Amino acid sequence: MESVNNFKVEFQLNPDSTYQITRHNYFFDKFEGKARPLIKEGILTQEEFDIFAGLIARSKLGKMKDAYGFDRKGDVDNSIVYMVELKQDEKSKFVSVNSGTDEHLPDGFNHLIAFTGEFISDKMEVLE
C-alpha cells in the first residue's frame, strides 16, 4: 500500500507462516533528512494463517485484471495504491488498484485488503 511521496507499507506473507511488515514515512523522512522505516517480523498464529489462506482463496486474484483505476484523469498523486503479488508454483500474479477506482472489485479482494490493513495496524501498534 502506498501514497506516493507520503508513505508506503509493505507486507510479505510467506508459506512458512512468517511475515514482515515495513512502514516508510516518506513525508517525515524528508523533513528529518533520514530514512527510518519501522520493521516488524513475526510468525502467524494458526488462526491468522487460516484466515489469510481463506481470504486469499476467495480473493479471486488470479482472475483479476492487472490494474484498476489508473485510467482516470485528474490529480491522483495523493491516491492510495494497493499492489498485490501472489506467488504460487514459481508464477507471480500482480494486481494494482488505485483506491479511488470506480471499477467493481471482487468482494473477496476487498475483504483481503481490509483484513490485511487491520492486521498490519494491530502488529505495528506495538512498535509505536
Rosetta constraint file for C-alpha pairs under 8 A:
AtomPair CA 1 CA 8 HARMONIC 5.78 0.50
AtomPair CA 1 CA 9 HARMONIC 5.24 0.50
AtomPair CA 1 CA 10 HARMONIC 6.51 0.50
AtomPair CA 1 CA 80 HARMONIC 6.70 0.50
AtomPair CA 1 CA 81 HARMONIC 5.52 0.50
AtomPair CA 1 CA 82 HARMONIC 4.46 0.50
AtomPair CA 1 CA 83 HARMONIC 6.22 0.50
AtomPair CA 2 CA 6 HARMONIC 7.77 0.50
AtomPair CA 2 CA 7 HARMONIC 5.79 0.50
AtomPair CA 2 CA 8 HARMONIC 4.21 0.50
AtomPair CA 2 CA 9 HARMONIC 6.27 0.50
AtomPair CA 2 CA 80 HARMONIC 5.50 0.50
AtomPair CA 2 CA 81 HARMONIC 5.20 0.50
AtomPair CA 2 CA 82 HARMONIC 6.60 0.50
AtomPair CA 3 CA 7 HARMONIC 5.38 0.50
AtomPair CA 3 CA 8 HARMONIC 6.32 0.50
AtomPair CA 3 CA 77 HARMONIC 7.62 0.50
AtomPair CA 3 CA 78 HARMONIC 5.79 0.50
AtomPair CA 3 CA 79 HARMONIC 5.84 0.50
AtomPair CA 3 CA 80 HARMONIC 4.62 0.50
AtomPair CA 3 CA 81 HARMONIC 6.32 0.50
AtomPair CA 4 CA 8 HARMONIC 7.62 0.50
AtomPair CA 4 CA 77 HARMONIC 6.40 0.50
AtomPair CA 4 CA 78 HARMONIC 6.45 0.50
AtomPair CA 4 CA 79 HARMONIC 7.58 0.50
AtomPair CA 4 CA 80 HARMONIC 7.64 0.50
AtomPair CA 5 CA 26 HARMONIC 5.83 0.50
AtomPair CA 5 CA 27 HARMONIC 6.56 0.50
AtomPair CA 6 CA 25 HARMONIC 6.20 0.50
AtomPair CA 6 CA 26 HARMONIC 4.98 0.50
AtomPair CA 6 CA 27 HARMONIC 4.88 0.50
AtomPair CA 7 CA 23 HARMONIC 7.39 0.50
AtomPair CA 7 CA 24 HARMONIC 5.45 0.50
AtomPair CA 7 CA 25 HARMONIC 4.51 0.50
AtomPair CA 7 CA 26 HARMONIC 5.23 0.50
AtomPair CA 7 CA 27 HARMONIC 6.90 0.50
AtomPair CA 8 CA 23 HARMONIC 5.83 0.50
AtomPair CA 8 CA 24 HARMONIC 5.12 0.50
AtomPair CA 8 CA 25 HARMONIC 6.71 0.50
AtomPair CA 8 CA 26 HARMONIC 7.68 0.50
AtomPair CA 9 CA 21 HARMONIC 7.04 0.50
AtomPair CA 9 CA 22 HARMONIC 5.65 0.50
AtomPair CA 9 CA 23 HARMONIC 4.44 0.50
AtomPair CA 9 CA 24 HARMONIC 6.32 0.50
AtomPair CA 10 CA 20 HARMONIC 7.87 0.50
AtomPair CA 10 CA 21 HARMONIC 5.60 0.50
AtomPair CA 10 CA 22 HARMONIC 5.12 0.50
AtomPair CA 10 CA 23 HARMONIC 6.48 0.50
AtomPair CA 11 CA 19 HARMONIC 7.21 0.50
AtomPair CA 11 CA 20 HARMONIC 5.81 0.50
AtomPair CA 11 CA 21 HARMONIC 4.61 0.50
AtomPair CA 11 CA 22 HARMONIC 6.66 0.50
AtomPair CA 11 CA 120 HARMONIC 7.79 0.50
AtomPair CA 12 CA 19 HARMONIC 5.43 0.50
AtomPair CA 12 CA 20 HARMONIC 5.23 0.50
AtomPair CA 12 CA 21 HARMONIC 6.55 0.50
AtomPair CA 13 CA 17 HARMONIC 6.90 0.50
AtomPair CA 13 CA 18 HARMONIC 6.24 0.50
AtomPair CA 13 CA 19 HARMONIC 4.55 0.50
AtomPair CA 13 CA 20 HARMONIC 6.83 0.50
AtomPair CA 14 CA 18 HARMONIC 5.42 0.50
AtomPair CA 14 CA 19 HARMONIC 6.03 0.50
AtomPair CA 17 CA 43 HARMONIC 5.49 0.50
AtomPair CA 17 CA 44 HARMONIC 5.23 0.50
AtomPair CA 17 CA 45 HARMONIC 7.81 0.50
AtomPair CA 17 CA 49 HARMONIC 6.52 0.50
AtomPair CA 18 CA 41 HARMONIC 7.40 0.50
AtomPair CA 18 CA 42 HARMONIC 5.69 0.50
AtomPair CA 18 CA 43 HARMONIC 4.30 0.50
AtomPair CA 18 CA 44 HARMONIC 6.16 0.50
AtomPair CA 19 CA 41 HARMONIC 5.69 0.50
AtomPair CA 19 CA 42 HARMONIC 5.46 0.50
AtomPair CA 19 CA 43 HARMONIC 6.05 0.50
AtomPair CA 19 CA 44 HARMONIC 7.18 0.50
AtomPair CA 20 CA 39 HARMONIC 7.11 0.50
AtomPair CA 20 CA 40 HARMONIC 5.70 0.50
AtomPair CA 20 CA 41 HARMONIC 4.40 0.50
AtomPair CA 20 CA 42 HARMONIC 6.60 0.50
AtomPair CA 21 CA 39 HARMONIC 5.68 0.50
AtomPair CA 21 CA 40 HARMONIC 5.14 0.50
AtomPair CA 21 CA 41 HARMONIC 6.39 0.50
AtomPair CA 21 CA 120 HARMONIC 7.10 0.50
AtomPair CA 21 CA 124 HARMONIC 7.90 0.50
AtomPair CA 22 CA 37 HARMONIC 6.46 0.50
AtomPair CA 22 CA 38 HARMONIC 5.64 0.50
AtomPair CA 22 CA 39 HARMONIC 4.51 0.50
AtomPair CA 22 CA 40 HARMONIC 6.54 0.50
AtomPair CA 23 CA 37 HARMONIC 5.44 0.50
AtomPair CA 23 CA 38 HARMONIC 5.13 0.50
AtomPair CA 23 CA 39 HARMONIC 6.53 0.50
AtomPair CA 24 CA 35 HARMONIC 7.71 0.50
AtomPair CA 24 CA 36 HARMONIC 7.05 0.50
AtomPair CA 24 CA 37 HARMONIC 4.66 0.50
AtomPair CA 24 CA 38 HARMONIC 6.72 0.50
AtomPair CA 25 CA 29 HARMONIC 6.05 0.50
AtomPair CA 25 CA 36 HARMONIC 7.75 0.50
AtomPair CA 25 CA 37 HARMONIC 6.99 0.50
AtomPair CA 26 CA 30 HARMONIC 6.06 0.50
AtomPair CA 26 CA 35 HARMONIC 7.53 0.50
AtomPair CA 27 CA 31 HARMONIC 6.45 0.50
AtomPair CA 28 CA 32 HARMONIC 5.97 0.50
AtomPair CA 29 CA 33 HARMONIC 5.71 0.50
AtomPair CA 29 CA 34 HARMONIC 5.21 0.50
AtomPair CA 29 CA 35 HARMONIC 4.97 0.50
AtomPair CA 29 CA 36 HARMONIC 6.77 0.50
AtomPair CA 30 CA 34 HARMONIC 6.64 0.50
AtomPair CA 30 CA 35 HARMONIC 7.68 0.50
AtomPair CA 38 CA 127 HARMONIC 7.59 0.50
AtomPair CA 40 CA 123 HARMONIC 7.47 0.50
AtomPair CA 40 CA 124 HARMONIC 6.88 0.50
AtomPair CA 40 CA 127 HARMONIC 7.77 0.50
AtomPair CA 44 CA 48 HARMONIC 5.60 0.50
AtomPair CA 44 CA 49 HARMONIC 5.75 0.50
AtomPair CA 45 CA 49 HARMONIC 6.14 0.50
AtomPair CA 46 CA 50 HARMONIC 6.12 0.50
AtomPair CA 47 CA 51 HARMONIC 6.20 0.50
AtomPair CA 48 CA 52 HARMONIC 6.19 0.50
AtomPair CA 49 CA 53 HARMONIC 6.04 0.50
AtomPair CA 50 CA 54 HARMONIC 6.14 0.50
AtomPair CA 51 CA 55 HARMONIC 6.12 0.50
AtomPair CA 52 CA 56 HARMONIC 5.96 0.50
AtomPair CA 52 CA 112 HARMONIC 7.57 0.50
AtomPair CA 53 CA 57 HARMONIC 6.17 0.50
AtomPair CA 54 CA 58 HARMONIC 6.19 0.50
AtomPair CA 55 CA 59 HARMONIC 5.87 0.50
AtomPair CA 55 CA 108 HARMONIC 6.51 0.50
AtomPair CA 55 CA 109 HARMONIC 7.70 0.50
AtomPair CA 55 CA 111 HARMONIC 7.00 0.50
AtomPair CA 55 CA 112 HARMONIC 5.37 0.50
AtomPair CA 56 CA 60 HARMONIC 7.52 0.50
AtomPair CA 56 CA 61 HARMONIC 7.58 0.50
AtomPair CA 56 CA 108 HARMONIC 7.81 0.50
AtomPair CA 56 CA 109 HARMONIC 7.78 0.50
AtomPair CA 56 CA 112 HARMONIC 6.65 0.50
AtomPair CA 58 CA 108 HARMONIC 5.03 0.50
AtomPair CA 58 CA 109 HARMONIC 7.34 0.50
AtomPair CA 59 CA 106 HARMONIC 6.74 0.50
AtomPair CA 59 CA 107 HARMONIC 7.22 0.50
AtomPair CA 59 CA 108 HARMONIC 3.95 0.50
AtomPair CA 59 CA 109 HARMONIC 4.11 0.50
AtomPair CA 59 CA 110 HARMONIC 7.63 0.50
AtomPair CA 59 CA 111 HARMONIC 7.64 0.50
AtomPair CA 59 CA 112 HARMONIC 6.53 0.50
AtomPair CA 60 CA 64 HARMONIC 6.41 0.50
AtomPair CA 60 CA 106 HARMONIC 6.97 0.50
AtomPair CA 60 CA 108 HARMONIC 6.76 0.50
AtomPair CA 60 CA 109 HARMONIC 6.72 0.50
AtomPair CA 61 CA 86 HARMONIC 7.60 0.50
AtomPair CA 61 CA 93 HARMONIC 7.48 0.50
AtomPair CA 61 CA 95 HARMONIC 7.28 0.50
AtomPair CA 61 CA 109 HARMONIC 7.08 0.50
AtomPair CA 62 CA 93 HARMONIC 6.57 0.50
AtomPair CA 64 CA 95 HARMONIC 7.16 0.50
AtomPair CA 65 CA 95 HARMONIC 6.73 0.50
AtomPair CA 66 CA 93 HARMONIC 7.98 0.50
AtomPair CA 66 CA 94 HARMONIC 5.99 0.50
AtomPair CA 66 CA 95 HARMONIC 4.54 0.50
AtomPair CA 66 CA 96 HARMONIC 6.15 0.50
AtomPair CA 67 CA 95 HARMONIC 5.68 0.50
AtomPair CA 67 CA 96 HARMONIC 4.72 0.50
AtomPair CA 67 CA 97 HARMONIC 5.76 0.50
AtomPair CA 68 CA 96 HARMONIC 6.37 0.50
AtomPair CA 68 CA 97 HARMONIC 4.77 0.50
AtomPair CA 68 CA 98 HARMONIC 6.15 0.50
AtomPair CA 68 CA 101 HARMONIC 6.41 0.50
AtomPair CA 68 CA 103 HARMONIC 6.76 0.50
AtomPair CA 69 CA 97 HARMONIC 6.22 0.50
AtomPair CA 69 CA 98 HARMONIC 5.01 0.50
AtomPair CA 69 CA 99 HARMONIC 7.45 0.50
AtomPair CA 69 CA 100 HARMONIC 6.67 0.50
AtomPair CA 69 CA 101 HARMONIC 4.19 0.50
AtomPair CA 69 CA 102 HARMONIC 6.84 0.50
AtomPair CA 69 CA 103 HARMONIC 6.82 0.50
AtomPair CA 70 CA 97 HARMONIC 7.72 0.50
AtomPair CA 70 CA 98 HARMONIC 6.30 0.50
AtomPair CA 70 CA 101 HARMONIC 7.65 0.50
AtomPair CA 79 CA 98 HARMONIC 6.60 0.50
AtomPair CA 79 CA 99 HARMONIC 6.53 0.50
AtomPair CA 79 CA 100 HARMONIC 6.78 0.50
AtomPair CA 80 CA 98 HARMONIC 6.15 0.50
AtomPair CA 80 CA 99 HARMONIC 5.46 0.50
AtomPair CA 80 CA 100 HARMONIC 7.71 0.50
AtomPair CA 81 CA 96 HARMONIC 6.93 0.50
AtomPair CA 81 CA 97 HARMONIC 5.59 0.50
AtomPair CA 81 CA 98 HARMONIC 4.58 0.50
AtomPair CA 81 CA 99 HARMONIC 5.81 0.50
AtomPair CA 82 CA 95 HARMONIC 7.99 0.50
AtomPair CA 82 CA 96 HARMONIC 5.61 0.50
AtomPair CA 82 CA 97 HARMONIC 5.09 0.50
AtomPair CA 82 CA 98 HARMONIC 6.51 0.50
AtomPair CA 82 CA 99 HARMONIC 7.13 0.50
AtomPair CA 83 CA 94 HARMONIC 7.12 0.50
AtomPair CA 83 CA 95 HARMONIC 5.81 0.50
AtomPair CA 83 CA 96 HARMONIC 4.39 0.50
AtomPair CA 83 CA 97 HARMONIC 6.46 0.50
AtomPair CA 84 CA 94 HARMONIC 5.65 0.50
AtomPair CA 84 CA 95 HARMONIC 5.21 0.50
AtomPair CA 84 CA 96 HARMONIC 6.36 0.50
AtomPair CA 85 CA 92 HARMONIC 6.41 0.50
AtomPair CA 85 CA 93 HARMONIC 5.54 0.50
AtomPair CA 85 CA 94 HARMONIC 4.52 0.50
AtomPair CA 85 CA 95 HARMONIC 6.56 0.50
AtomPair CA 86 CA 92 HARMONIC 5.54 0.50
AtomPair CA 86 CA 93 HARMONIC 5.20 0.50
AtomPair CA 86 CA 94 HARMONIC 6.61 0.50
AtomPair CA 87 CA 91 HARMONIC 5.52 0.50
AtomPair CA 87 CA 92 HARMONIC 4.41 0.50
AtomPair CA 87 CA 93 HARMONIC 6.54 0.50
AtomPair CA 88 CA 92 HARMONIC 6.48 0.50
AtomPair CA 97 CA 101 HARMONIC 7.35 0.50
AtomPair CA 105 CA 109 HARMONIC 6.75 0.50
AtomPair CA 105 CA 110 HARMONIC 6.94 0.50
AtomPair CA 106 CA 110 HARMONIC 6.55 0.50
AtomPair CA 107 CA 111 HARMONIC 6.18 0.50
AtomPair CA 108 CA 112 HARMONIC 6.18 0.50
AtomPair CA 109 CA 113 HARMONIC 6.26 0.50
AtomPair CA 110 CA 114 HARMONIC 6.11 0.50
AtomPair CA 111 CA 115 HARMONIC 6.03 0.50
AtomPair CA 112 CA 116 HARMONIC 5.99 0.50
AtomPair CA 113 CA 117 HARMONIC 6.12 0.50
AtomPair CA 114 CA 118 HARMONIC 6.37 0.50
AtomPair CA 115 CA 119 HARMONIC 6.05 0.50
AtomPair CA 116 CA 120 HARMONIC 6.09 0.50
AtomPair CA 117 CA 121 HARMONIC 6.17 0.50
AtomPair CA 118 CA 122 HARMONIC 6.13 0.50
AtomPair CA 119 CA 123 HARMONIC 6.23 0.50
AtomPair CA 120 CA 124 HARMONIC 5.93 0.50
AtomPair CA 121 CA 125 HARMONIC 5.92 0.50
AtomPair CA 122 CA 126 HARMONIC 7.44 0.50
AtomPair CA 123 CA 127 HARMONIC 7.84 0.50
AtomPair CA 124 CA 128 HARMONIC 6.92 0.50
